[in-house]
């Protein structure tokens, strides 16, 4: 059976799990929107002891640039060094998998008083995720401040190859400033 390392850094929580089939063999997390860099290697090192990792599944967002970059770069580097596959999945889909409603919206903090969000009908995402002010997101029950379910992340289909950045970066090259 395949042993998967699951990683998500799309929210304010750094989440890591070692999963075999539908069983979580180890999981850990650390809260802190700016703690992904130091937290991720420590969690992975603690979690993989005694396991041979066969693949990695990583949350591709949407999420803040730095958090996503830490998780995705770590997953890709880990996979490359071990010559194992890495697969990306929408983090909002892994949150939605926890909700038992027929029509709902999942939101996560996007900072700058905004939220990343997506609508789901019968567990299927409708369209692409978006970023808006919370007052602009309405129409269905809203589930906020949840974190990705890493077992769901591993079991979800998909192979997203690019991070889901939904807005322009804060840093802008001098030549591009107006």
C-alpha positions, 0 to 999 in steps of 0.5 A: 500500500502507498504511504503518502505525505500530505502537506497544506500551508494555505491557511494560518495552520501548517498541516502535515500527515502521513497516510496509508490508504484511508488511515492516518498513521501520523498527523501534526500541525502548528498554528501561526500565519507566519510560522510555515517556514520553521514549522513545516520541516520540523513537522515533516521530520517528526512525522516521517520517522520510520516510514518510507514515503511513496508520494506527496500530496500538497495543498495548492491553495488558494492562499497567501503567497508566502504560505503557499510557496513554503509548502509547495516548494518543500513538497516539490524539493522533498519529492525530487530528492526522493524521486517520488511523485508529487500531486497538487490539490485545491485546499478549499476542496479538502475543507469542503469534504468535511461539510455535510450540506447540499449547498454551501460556501467555504471561506478562509482568511485571505488577509487584507480583510478579504476571504478566499472562497468557493461554492459547493453543491453536493460536495462539488466545487462550482467554478473556480475559487475567488477572493472577495470581501466577506460582505460580498460573499453570500447566498448559501450557508458559509463555513469559515475558519476551518482547516483542510482535512488531510485525509480528504486532500489525499483522496481527492482527485486532481493534479494542480500544477500551479499555485492558486494565487488569486490576487497580485503580489504585494511586492511590485518591481520598480519598473511596474509601479505607477 
